[in-house]
Amino acid sequence: MTAINYIGSYTEPLSADIFIVEGEKNVYMYDTGNGEKSLNDVKNVLCAYGDKMVNVILSHFHPDHMGNIDKINKEKIYASANTIKYMNEKDKELSEIVSDRLEITDGKLNLDIIYLPSSHAKGCIAMNINREICLLGDATYSTMKAGQIVYNRSLLSEEIATLDKIDTKKFVLSHQKGLFKSKESVINELKEIYKSSNKNDAYISFGK
């Protein structure tokens, strides 16, 4: 299995999981985390890669996933158009928009960068590593409105269809204990949520 450097999430400040893989020419980082603790962890890991340039793939625009983006020396950023809107001008110039699927091959490393419809945030991006494991960030999570857990019914249907086409057996969701989840279990959970919906309602809501 492909070697992956993993930096776990923090709660104070809130910082998402970070994953780093090495290609023949470059290093690829999925999310940058947020705050000094995550930043120090990233710098310590990157030291092992010498002079290789860092390419960053951002799962979405929430600060716990991209808060450190302007503090990391990188060559390129891959992100959705919506995520790029939240960057400074310098980082915008380094960015390539992902609107569907982008394949990166670097030696024996093959990455599929995939746009994911999501109720959690507009412009979520997944990263499939050598078709062994696919990182999803927060893409399968809901959003919160008026104290309720909410899924957009149409986006959820599109997301299930997109996930089903990803060539891997394992998914990783951010902020979760026990990192690896089977593709089947993640999709089945989303399908159960979708089954609870009313076709006349645009949203699926849980809570008060």
N, C-alpha and C positions, 0 to 999 in steps of 0.2 A: 504494500500500500504506500502511496505517496506520503513523504514526510511533511507534516504540517506543524508549524509552530503555533501554539495556542496561548493567548493571553486572556484570562478570565475576566468576567464583568465585575464591576464595583457598584456599590450603592451610594457612596458619598465621596465625590459627586457621582451621580448616575452615569455609568459608562458601560457600553456594550462589549460583548466578546469581540476579540480581534483574532484574525487568522492570517498567517504569513506563509507563503510557499515560494520555493526557489526554482527559477528556470535556468537555462544555460547562460542567458545573457542578463536577465533582470530578476528582480524580486517583486512579488505581487502580494499586496496587503488588502484584505477585505475588511473594511471599516477601520477607523483610526482611534476609536474610543474618545473619551472626554476627561480632561483634568490631568493633573501632574502625575498621579500614580500610574495611570495608563500610559502616559507619554514616556515616563522613565522606563517602563517595561518594554515599550516598543523600541526605544533607543538601545537598550541592552541586547535585545534580540537582533536588531539590524547590524550591530557591531560584528556579528559572526559572518556576515555576508561580504565584508570588505568593501570594495568600491562599486559593487553592483548597484545600478539605479533602481529606485523604488517606483512601482506603478501602483496606484491606489484604486480600488474598486469600492464605491460607496453604496451601501444597501438602500439608504434613503436619507432624507434631510434632517432627521431629528438630531439634536445636539449630542445625545449619548453615543451616537454612531459616527458623527463627523466633527465633533467639537474641536478635535486636535488637528484638523486638516491643514490649517495654515501654519502649524508648528513643525511639520514634517517635511524634510527635504525629499522631493519627488520629481520624477520626470514627466509623468502623465497621470491623469485622473479619468476614470471611466464612471459615468453617472448618468442618471436621467436628466432631462431638461429641467424638471422641477427642482431637483437637488442642486443643480448648478446655479440656479437663481440665488441660493443662499450663500454663495462663495464670494470671496473678495475678487477684485478684478484680475489680480495676478493668477489666482487659481482657476478662474474662468478660462483664461488663455491656455492653460495646460489641459483643459478638459475635452473629452470626446463624448458626445451624447450617445447613450444607448437607448434605442427606441423599440428594438425587437430582440435580435440575437446577434452576438458578436463572438467570433471564435479567435482565440489567441493561442498560437503554438510557439513554444520557446524550448527547443531541444525536446526532451522527453515529456515536458509539461504541456498539457492541453487544457485550456480553460474555455468553458462556454459561459459567456456573460449574457444573462437572460432577463429581459424586462418582464415583471410580474404584475398583473392587475392585483390590487390589494385594497381592502377596506381600511387598513391601518394607516396608510400614508400614500399619497400620490407619488408615483414614480419609483416603486421598489425594484431592486435589482438582485438577482440570484447569481451565484458563481458555482458552476459545476466543475470539480477538480478531477481531471482524468477519468471522468464518468464513474468515479468511485464514491464520491460524496459531494452533495450539493448544499451549499450554504444559502439559507433563506433569510437571514436577518429576522426582522419582525413581520415579514410579509403575510404570514398566515393569521396574524392576530387581528382582533377587532379594533375599533376605535370607541371612544366614550362620548356620549351626548346626553346631557341632562341627567347624569348619574346612571345611564343605561349602557350596557354592552351592545354595540351596534355593528352589524355587517351590512354592506351594500349588497343586495341580492344579486344584481346583475354582475357586479365585480367578482363576487364569490364564485359564481358559475364560471366566469372566464378564468379565474385563478385555478380552479380545480382542473379545467381542461388543459391549461398551460403546464401545471405540475405533472399531470399524467403523461405528458409528452417528453419530460426530461429523462434522459437516459442515465439513470442511476438507481441504486437500491436503498441509499441512505440519504436522509435529510438532516440538517442541523439548524435548529432554531435558536436565536439569541436569547440570553437571560434564562436558559434552562439548565437544570441539573440533569446529568446523564445525557451528554451531548447528542449522541447518535439516536435517531429515530428512523424506523423503517418508512420508506416512501408510502407503502400501503397504509400504515397506521395514520400517518398525517393526512393523507387524502380521504381516508374513511371518516376521520373525525370531522373534516370540513363537509363531507357529503351529509353526515348526520345533521349538522347545523343547517345545511341547505334544505333538507327534507322537512325541517320544522317551519319553513317559511310559507307565507301565503302569496300565491302568484299575483294577487292584486296589490300587494304591498311592496314598495321599493326597498324597504329595509327589514332586516331581521333583528329584533331587539330582545334583550334579556335584562332582567333586573326589575326595579320598582316601577 
